[in-house]
Amino acid sequence: MSGTRPGAVPPEPFAWLSRDKPAGRYKISLVTPTSEAVLGVFLLLAGIVFAVFLFSRGAGGAVALGVLLFVIFGGFGIVLLVMASARSRWARAYRQVHGHPPF
């Protein structure tokens, strides 16, 4: 974590994910990076399953829908995996400085 002074923890990346009481219409709270990574892998696998199922149909519309679903689900899955990676590095630095996990 470059750019921070020794003994200091940088601000939490994507802190809005770990709020105790999320506000808004969709109250999703992915507190730990592990839960984010699990959901990211699940979405990525769902996109692959949808794409394989629709590609096997062979029709033009089914293939287009398969590509669209793969891009949507796979894209969200990859974004969550990147966010989980960033937050796990932060949690590791927090644990080294404070001696206990942040969550």
VENFEN-V803501 format. One record per residue. N is the residue number from 1. RES is the residue in three letters. PHI is phi in radians with two decimals (* if undefined). NEAR is the number of other C-alpha atoms within 8 Angstrom. Layout:
BEGIN
n->N res->RES phi->PHI near->NEAR
n->N res->RES phi->PHI near->NEAR
END
This chain:
BEGIN
n->1 res->MET phi->* near->5
n->2 res->SER phi->-1.31 near->3
n->3 res->GLY phi->1.61 near->4
n->4 res->THR phi->-2.00 near->8
n->5 res->ARG phi->-1.29 near->5
n->6 res->PRO phi->-1.05 near->4
n->7 res->GLY phi->1.48 near->5
n->8 res->ALA phi->-1.94 near->7
n->9 res->VAL phi->-1.85 near->9
n->10 res->PRO phi->-1.15 near->7
n->11 res->PRO phi->-1.10 near->4
n->12 res->GLU phi->-1.15 near->7
n->13 res->PRO phi->-1.29 near->8
n->14 res->PHE phi->0.97 near->8
n->15 res->ALA phi->-1.11 near->7
n->16 res->TRP phi->-1.14 near->6
n->17 res->LEU phi->-1.33 near->9
n->18 res->SER phi->-1.87 near->10
n->19 res->ARG phi->-1.18 near->9
n->20 res->ASP phi->-1.20 near->5
n->21 res->LYS phi->-2.15 near->6
n->22 res->PRO phi->-1.15 near->9
n->23 res->ALA phi->-1.83 near->6
n->24 res->GLY phi->1.88 near->5
n->25 res->ARG phi->-1.19 near->4
n->26 res->TYR phi->-1.81 near->5
n->27 res->LYS phi->-1.61 near->8
n->28 res->ILE phi->-1.73 near->6
n->29 res->SER phi->-2.22 near->10
n->30 res->LEU phi->-1.80 near->9
n->31 res->VAL phi->-1.18 near->10
n->32 res->THR phi->-1.71 near->8
n->33 res->PRO phi->-1.08 near->12
n->34 res->THR phi->-1.14 near->7
n->35 res->SER phi->-1.15 near->9
n->36 res->GLU phi->-1.13 near->14
n->37 res->ALA phi->-1.13 near->12
n->38 res->VAL phi->-1.11 near->8
n->39 res->LEU phi->-1.14 near->10
n->40 res->GLY phi->-1.10 near->14
n->41 res->VAL phi->-1.14 near->11
n->42 res->PHE phi->-1.06 near->9
n->43 res->LEU phi->-1.16 near->12
n->44 res->LEU phi->-1.11 near->15
n->45 res->LEU phi->-1.16 near->9
n->46 res->ALA phi->-1.10 near->10
n->47 res->GLY phi->-1.09 near->14
n->48 res->ILE phi->-1.16 near->10
n->49 res->VAL phi->-1.11 near->8
n->50 res->PHE phi->-1.04 near->11
n->51 res->ALA phi->-1.13 near->14
n->52 res->VAL phi->-1.10 near->9
n->53 res->PHE phi->-1.09 near->9
n->54 res->LEU phi->-1.37 near->12
n->55 res->PHE phi->-1.17 near->11
n->56 res->SER phi->-1.21 near->6
n->57 res->ARG phi->-1.20 near->8
n->58 res->GLY phi->1.48 near->8
n->59 res->ALA phi->-1.32 near->7
n->60 res->GLY phi->-1.07 near->6
n->61 res->GLY phi->-1.16 near->6
n->62 res->ALA phi->-1.18 near->11
n->63 res->VAL phi->-1.16 near->13
n->64 res->ALA phi->-1.10 near->8
n->65 res->LEU phi->-1.15 near->10
n->66 res->GLY phi->-1.09 near->14
n->67 res->VAL phi->-1.13 near->9
n->68 res->LEU phi->-1.08 near->8
n->69 res->LEU phi->-1.15 near->12
n->70 res->PHE phi->-1.12 near->14
n->71 res->VAL phi->-1.13 near->9
n->72 res->ILE phi->-1.19 near->9
n->73 res->PHE phi->-1.19 near->12
n->74 res->GLY phi->-1.12 near->15
n->75 res->GLY phi->-1.11 near->10
n->76 res->PHE phi->-1.09 near->11
n->77 res->GLY phi->-1.11 near->14
n->78 res->ILE phi->-1.16 near->11
n->79 res->VAL phi->-1.05 near->9
n->80 res->LEU phi->-1.14 near->12
n->81 res->LEU phi->-1.15 near->12
n->82 res->VAL phi->-1.15 near->8
n->83 res->MET phi->-1.12 near->12
n->84 res->ALA phi->-1.12 near->12
n->85 res->SER phi->-1.12 near->10
n->86 res->ALA phi->-1.13 near->9
n->87 res->ARG phi->-1.26 near->12
n->88 res->SER phi->-1.23 near->9
n->89 res->ARG phi->-1.11 near->8
n->90 res->TRP phi->-1.13 near->12
n->91 res->ALA phi->-1.10 near->10
n->92 res->ARG phi->-1.14 near->9
n->93 res->ALA phi->-1.13 near->10
n->94 res->TYR phi->-1.09 near->13
n->95 res->ARG phi->-1.13 near->11
n->96 res->GLN phi->-1.18 near->8
n->97 res->VAL phi->-1.38 near->9
n->98 res->HIS phi->-1.68 near->7
n->99 res->GLY phi->1.49 near->7
n->100 res->HIS phi->-2.53 near->7
n->101 res->PRO phi->-1.21 near->9
n->102 res->PRO phi->-1.36 near->6
n->103 res->PHE phi->-1.89 near->4
END
